[in-house]
Every structure is written in structure tokens, then in C-alpha cells.
């Protein structure tokens, strides 16, 4: 049986404080929803017997996770259940002093903060509706509070590289490295924009690596399980609205779903070099972006 090393649980669906140019929000069809704490606990309970193999529990999906004001309680639940690598990715608009304190107090392991430019105009042209100065202040405030309280939370600053900001990456990386603490595992990395299995409108206008070949195997299908806010198991983290009716982790062991014939059929096709036969995978650029991330520093 394949046990994923990464359990991703979408705590907020369909609600966000930004309208990013590279996001698939225009394709969101599911009803906006926040997962309650009981459902979150129920999902995680399935993975308790496999904790040694689960390296990460992340709490994000198609929405801004900090719109779930009970997110610190979910972090605490996961930590009390014995999971490691508990974290989430955020646009940091809601990472104010109160939320920062609550997250640090419950022992958050990591947070990925999305900032998409070293300059205000660049970031705000990409992450529309956000305030660059406030976001930078929020992130720096979190780092300062973490340091003052001797917290262990790892802070990662992530830039989604695209045509609008590709020239800013070297300066961006140098600046944010100067703000972080490598002794705590802090880092800065770049992740090239991807087409989210073809759901990003006008993707070619953003892509900075059109000549790089697509990957023939996607690690997501063996390393990460994605569970939506209503408990449904998604096919992958590009599965915005549900490619298949796979079942719910609220009443069925998600590992049985993750090892069912739908997943195994796709894994076999990839292993045999037949990715072009797979409707949702053949043109997806997520694996390419992950491969480029491994070599880009």
C-alpha cells in the first residue's frame, strides 16, 4: 500500500483575500466552505497509524487558510495527535499580530508566505487586492515575534515566478534571506507558475519556461494526498472541483481511496510512459515546476 508522505487538508475553500493573476479562481465551482475542527480531527485520525511515514501535514487548498479563524486550533489538534511538519501556505494578508501569536503558541512547524515581487507595484499587480506594505509588515512581525519568543516555526518566503517578476528573483532572494534565520530552517525559494492541469486562463502569457519539456511522471500521485474541505478525497492538488467521485475521508479510509484503481491506473500509465493518454495529466505543468524548483536556488 502506498502511504503518502504529505497529507494536505484544505481548510478553506472558495474564499480568498486576493485575486491573483495566476490563480484558477475563475474556475472554482464548489460552494465556499470552511472545514470544522471535528471534521479535521476525523480526517487526521486515519493517518495516526502511519505517522512515521507522514512528513508533512499542510492546511491549504483553494482559498486563503487564515480566513479560518480556528486555524490555530487545528494546528494544536495536529500537534497533540503527534504529527510533524504541520504548516500551511498563506498570502499573509491575515497574518496580523493576534494570529501570529496564536500560531506560535500552539507550535506551528512552518509557514510559507507568498510574496511575488521585491517592489510594491510588481506584487500588487500580481496579487490583486492586496497591500504589499501590510503583507511585508505582517511577515516581518511574525518573524520578529518568533525570534523574541524563541519559537521554532520555520518561515519560508516563496515567489511564484512569472513574466511580471522574473527579473526580480535575484534581488528578492537576497533581501529576504537577510531577514530570515537559517538556524531555524528559514529559506527563500522560487516556484515557477504552473497551469494547474490546464485551468489557468491565458497561461502562456505568464509562463517563463515554455521550452522546458513536461515531466512524464508526477510525484504528487505517490507522495501527496489532497483532501477537500468537505472531506472528499481529491485526485491531486490541481483537482479544483473534483475530477472523479473518489469518496469522502469522513466515512472511508482515505488510504484505501488513495490506493484504489483510479489512482493505480494513472500511476501505471505514467510508469509505462503513457502520460499523454491521461486527460487531466498530459498537459499539467505542476511536475515541471517542481522539478525546476529542485535545481533553482
HELIX and SHEET records of a PDB file:
HELIX    1   1 UNK A   25  UNK A   27  5                                   3    
HELIX    2   2 UNK A   37  UNK A   45  1                                   9    
HELIX    3   3 UNK A   48  UNK A   50  5                                   3    
HELIX    4   4 UNK A   65  UNK A   67  5                                   3    
HELIX    5   5 UNK A   71  UNK A   80  1                                  10    
HELIX    6   6 UNK A   97  UNK A  105  1                                   9    
HELIX    7   7 UNK A  120  UNK A  126  1                                   7    
HELIX    8   8 UNK A  132  UNK A  148  1                                  17    
HELIX    9   9 UNK A  166  UNK A  168  5                                   3    
HELIX   10  10 UNK A  169  UNK A  177  1                                   9    
HELIX   11  11 UNK A  182  UNK A  184  5                                   3    
HELIX   12  12 UNK A  203  UNK A  205  5                                   3    
HELIX   13  13 UNK A  220  UNK A  223  1                                   4    
HELIX   14  14 UNK A  254  UNK A  258  1                                   5    
HELIX   15  15 UNK A  261  UNK A  271  1                                  11    
HELIX   16  16 UNK A  275  UNK A  277  5                                   3    
HELIX   17  17 UNK A  286  UNK A  295  1                                  10    
SHEET    1   A 8 UNK A 187  UNK A 192  0                                        
SHEET    2   A 8 UNK A 154  UNK A 161  1                                        
SHEET    3   A 8 UNK A 110  UNK A 114  1                                        
SHEET    4   A 8 UNK A  86  UNK A  90  1                                        
SHEET    5   A 8 UNK A  56  UNK A  58  1                                        
SHEET    6   A 8 UNK A   6  UNK A   9  1                                        
SHEET    7   A 8 UNK A 224  UNK A 227  1                                        
SHEET    8   A 8 UNK A 233  UNK A 234 -1                                        
SHEET    1   B 2 UNK A  12  UNK A  13  0                                        
SHEET    2   B 2 UNK A  33  UNK A  34 -1                                        
SHEET    1   C 2 UNK A  19  UNK A  20  0                                        
SHEET    2   C 2 UNK A 127  UNK A 128 -1                                        
END                                                                             
